[in-house]
Every structure is written in structure tokens, then in C-alpha cells.
Amino acid sequence: MFVRHTLPGERVRAKVTETTKRFLRADAVEVLEASPDRVVAPCRYAKPGRCGGCDFQHVALPAQRRMKAEATRDQLVRLGGVDPAVLADLEVEELPAVVDGQHDENLAQGLHWRTRVQVAVRPDGRTGLHRYRSHAVEPVDNCPITIPEIEAAGAFRTPRPGRQRVEFAAVPGRPGVAVDGDRELVHTALGRQFRVSGGGFWQVHPAAAEVLSAAVLEAVAAQPGEQALDLYAGVGLFSAALAQAGCTVTAVESFVVAAEDARHNLADLPVTVVAGDVAEQVGTLAASADVVVLDPPRTGAGAETIAGLLSGSPRVIAYVSCDPATLARDLRTAREHGYRLRSLRAFDLFPMTAHVECLAVLEPDPS
Ligand SMILES: C[S@@+](CC[C@H](N)C(=O)[O-])C[C@H]1O[C@@H](n2cnc3c(N)ncnc32)[C@H](O)[C@@H]1O
């Protein structure tokens, strides 16, 4: 039985919400013996039957990170066949609570980090967020994990009749909110500006772009003059980091608007942007790559892409993943092609939720 709204070690009264042949789902509706890690949820919609967005509002942040580390380790060992010894010290790392060089106490509390949100709309136009595993919409007036700029733009209070969903994105502390990608946003990272237009991807937590770029650079230890490949490149974040470290970079991105942004953002750097599908491009491009960074969507890269990538024998691969299950599957494929997991870091990019971002570093297996 999977029970939401509870914690390991608690005694609760639970109400079954779903029955399948293999398991039950339930909500804890009364806590009889509370865990010391239980806190009062900062969000009034994080309750049984209400908003389905956050899993851990009732859990103290250090315990959230411990639980995510455990779940990540479990998935990588069970689904990916990863040696548990490599993951023995795995911790989910807290991100700095800093915006524009200033401490932000809400960020420190795991709130106000979400710079992009898709609101759901009821047939009567009322906006809200989806209930857990449901298309039903929970009307909400606010969302404490979302940055205030998005709330101020009326994301949760302005009716949207005739719509099913609307996406809002913004840059913390900057005017202008993009609604369904109707305007470009300009993010700053690595001492440069990145244009993101038409609903293109940018890391959602305000500190994520800097933290992940630094972690990737440290992991690959790029040498000036090396050839680097940035797969699923978005508007060019990791390409910029690699090029600033002295690499010549080829970036591959399938969303043409984002590829065009990457060309614009990286015009002064030795980066070639290919607007195309990684699966189609990887075989040819991998042949000359020393260093590879890949950051696929939740579905992962897939066996064919991993095989194509490793046919080129890169020196090191930094795989950035927002889904430990698909990462585990791809690591298994990589091992079958002679690459082992050298190290794994995990980052708390999505506080209050069960989601976690991983950086897996792969290298040729000498054995
Ligand atoms: C998780 S984002 C990463 C973006 C970038 N690395 C960053 O950190 O800003 C994944 C990106 O992969 C792109 N993408 C998805 N499927 C793709 C494919 N098959 N080939 C190339 N790019 C793809 C998406 O458009 C998106 O920009």
C-alpha cells in the first residue's frame, strides 16, 4: 500500500483511494503517532484529496532530502544494477537560497522556487492545479512554491474561460511574465545573458543553472582544446559553460525556437548549434567528442541514443537527469557498452516534491 501524506515510522488512519491487482493507494487522513520529521504544511492545499502537486509539504526539508536520496539509491540499484558502493554516500544537496546575490528566506524554506508553472483550468474558467493522479482541478488562490511574480500576474486568480491549461514563466525579480511563451525572458547565469523565447526550457529553480553548470564542469574537468557535445542543449546553458572552459562545442536541440536562441546566446563562443533530433545526430557527432553532456527530458535518452553516443568512445560523460528511473535504465545500457558510473550527485531542485535532479558521471570501464 502506498500511503500519501504520511512519513516512515508514523501510525496513521488511512483511506484507500485506488485499488489495483498489485497494490493499493491511500491517503493518511488522521495521524495517530507523528514522526519527528513532520511539520505543518506551508500550503493549505496540500491535503488528502486536494492539490496533487507536492508530496512532501508535511516533511521537514532535511528529511525530504534524506527520503529522496534513499529513493534515488533504490531505483539506481534496483532498475540500473548500479553498484551500491558507488552510492553509499549519496546525499541530496540543498541549493543556495540566493537570488541576485541576496539571501532569500522563502527559498531557504523550500518555497518561491518555481519559475515556470502550468495551471489547469476548469470548464467554468476557474484556474487551479491538478489533484493527485487526476484530471480534476483543485481551485487554488496561491501556490507557495511558485515565485510571487507569477502569482502577481494572476496565474491563480484570473479566470481563463475556454482554456484547459495555461503556462506561466518568469525571471525572479524581473518584470514581465511569459504566458504560454508569448514573450521572451532573459535569464542570467555564468556571467552572461540567455534569451529564452516561445516557451523554451530554462532550469526552473532560480539557483539551478549555476549549480548544475558548476557541477558539470567539475565532473568533466574539460581541457582547453577538447571537443565537447551538449545534447538536449536547450538555449545553450551547458554549451556556454563548456566553451568558457576552452572546449569547442557542438550543441544539439530539437526545438527550433530554442536552437535559434542558443545560436543568439552563444554567438561569441566556439559553439555550433545543430537544430535536430539527438537520436538522428548522435552517431555522426559522437565520433569526435572527448566530453559529452546530456540533459534529456524525463523520458531519458533511450538505448539507441546511448549506444550511438558510446560508439564514439568519449573520455567522460555528464548525464543530467530529472528522473532516476530513466537514468537507471540508461546507465544499464551504458554498462552493456563498456561505460561505468564513476560518481553520482543529486540536487534538491524541486523542494516539497518527490522530484530530484541527478548528475551521473560515466567513464570507460577499464575492467
Ligand atoms: C531538460 S531540457 C535541458 C536543456 C538544457 N540542457 C538546460 O539545462 O537548459 C531538455 C531539452 O531537450 C530538448 N529535446 C527533447 N527531445 C529532444 C530530442 N529528441 N532531440 C534534441 N533535443 C530534444 C527539449 O526541447 C529541451 O530543450
The ligand as an SDF file (V2000), in Angstrom:
LIG
                    3D

 27 29  0  0  0  0  0  0  0  0999 V2000
   15.7560   19.1400  -19.6900 C   0  0  0  0  0  0  0  0  0  0  0  0
   15.8900   20.2460  -21.0500 S   0  0  0  0  0  0  0  0  0  0  0  0
   17.5940   20.6510  -20.9430 C   0  0  0  0  0  0  0  0  0  0  0  0
   18.0270   21.9620  -21.5580 C   0  0  0  0  0  0  0  0  0  0  0  0
   19.3930   22.4900  -21.1820 C   0  0  0  0  0  0  0  0  0  0  0  0
   20.3800   21.4560  -21.0230 N   0  0  0  0  0  0  0  0  0  0  0  0
   19.3400   23.3600  -19.9500 C   0  0  0  0  0  0  0  0  0  0  0  0
   19.8250   22.9360  -18.9040 O   0  0  0  0  0  0  0  0  0  0  0  0
   18.8260   24.4900  -20.0150 O   0  0  0  0  0  0  0  0  0  0  0  0
   15.7610   19.1570  -22.4180 C   0  0  0  0  0  0  0  0  0  0  0  0
   15.8430   19.8020  -23.7720 C   0  0  0  0  0  0  0  0  0  0  0  0
   15.8790   18.7540  -24.7420 O   0  0  0  0  0  0  0  0  0  0  0  0
   15.1060   19.1320  -25.8770 C   0  0  0  0  0  0  0  0  0  0  0  0
   14.7540   17.8700  -26.5470 N   0  0  0  0  0  0  0  0  0  0  0  0
   13.7750   16.9940  -26.2110 C   0  0  0  0  0  0  0  0  0  0  0  0
   13.8160   15.9020  -27.0160 N   0  0  0  0  0  0  0  0  0  0  0  0
   14.8630   16.0930  -27.8660 C   0  0  0  0  0  0  0  0  0  0  0  0
   15.4250   15.3040  -28.9080 C   0  0  0  0  0  0  0  0  0  0  0  0
   14.9260   14.1120  -29.2250 N   0  0  0  0  0  0  0  0  0  0  0  0
   16.4830   15.7930  -29.5740 N   0  0  0  0  0  0  0  0  0  0  0  0
   17.0000   17.0100  -29.2560 C   0  0  0  0  0  0  0  0  0  0  0  0
   16.5190   17.7810  -28.2620 N   0  0  0  0  0  0  0  0  0  0  0  0
   15.4610   17.3360  -27.5760 C   0  0  0  0  0  0  0  0  0  0  0  0
   13.9670   19.9450  -25.3030 C   0  0  0  0  0  0  0  0  0  0  0  0
   13.4300   20.8010  -26.2830 O   0  0  0  0  0  0  0  0  0  0  0  0
   14.6820   20.6910  -24.1560 C   0  0  0  0  0  0  0  0  0  0  0  0
   15.1810   21.9210  -24.6090 O   0  0  0  0  0  0  0  0  0  0  0  0
  1  2  1  0
  2  3  1  0
  2 10  1  0
  3  4  1  0
  4  5  1  0
  5  6  1  0
  5  7  1  0
  7  8  2  0
  7  9  1  0
 10 11  1  0
 11 12  1  0
 11 26  1  0
 12 13  1  0
 13 14  1  0
 13 24  1  0
 14 15  1  0
 14 23  1  0
 15 16  2  0
 16 17  1  0
 17 18  1  0
 17 23  2  0
 18 19  1  0
 18 20  2  0
 20 21  1  0
 21 22  2  0
 22 23  1  0
 24 25  1  0
 24 26  1  0
 26 27  1  0
M  CHG  2   2   1   9  -1
M  END
$$$$
